[in-house]
Amino acid sequence: KMPCMDGMETLREIKKKFPLVEVIMLTGHGSTETAVEGMKMGAFDYLMKPADFDDLTAKMEAARKRTEEQEERIRKAESKLLDRKSGGIF
């Protein structure tokens, strides 16, 4: 157990301050219901302790890939917006 704040509160704060950050929750005190709740709140995925290192590594790689894809979509949207604002001069 973490002092002052539980995992769900921590997730809520992370997503409030850094909404695009992918969060993988790791718990020794959770349940399937908690995992579902965390993912509804924006967690990328959830692991129970003791977590298998290969599972954690695979989830981290998937989270990194999702972040890269999201960043690319943002870049494309910004480029289209810039193009519209400039009247397509570029």
Secondary structure, 3 states (H helix, E strand, C coil): CCCCCCHHHHHHHHHHHCCCCCCEEEECCCCHHHHHHHHHCCCCEEEECCCCHHHHHHHHHHHHHHHHHHHHHHHHHHHHHHHHHCCCCC
